[in-house]
Amino acid sequence: TNEIISLTANGNIYGLRLRGNTLVYTASTMIPSRYGGPERLGIYGVDLGHPDAVQTLVAPQANGYESYEFATLGNWLVYSDSSAQQPVLNVMPLPVSLVR
């Protein structure tokens, strides 16, 4: 359609996953510090039919060292923080607004 949609992020966007009209991605926010600081990653979702309503699925953590791996399976978000000493596989339902 040649339509351009701007995604919410204060840094870099990684791992775009598109399923139907639903886009799930990780985005970084730089932690302010003298040397730029680590990136704080969160996982976000948006229905491209309503791009102004980006939803935070997994909020950035305070330590700023997370590194998320994720996938969408049906109406579920499956993710893990691969930077953790003992990564755990997490499963959560996607919000109803993203699974229309």
C-alpha angles and dihedrals in degrees: 000000000000089000116146118213121193115214124216112255138126093206137002129350119218140178103020111199118186123194114169106310093337119101119189119187144153119244130187134223119195116235106229112246140135092270100035096269128228123306118256109216127204133175116239137183134200137180102227088215087065104029094166090069104071111171126209107230098174115016121223112265125236096243093061097212102100121128112193127207113189147163136185115233113185105306093343136095113215115191145158135189101235092191092066118104089236108022115211125205110235126196125192135164116254113243114270090244089064098048102054 
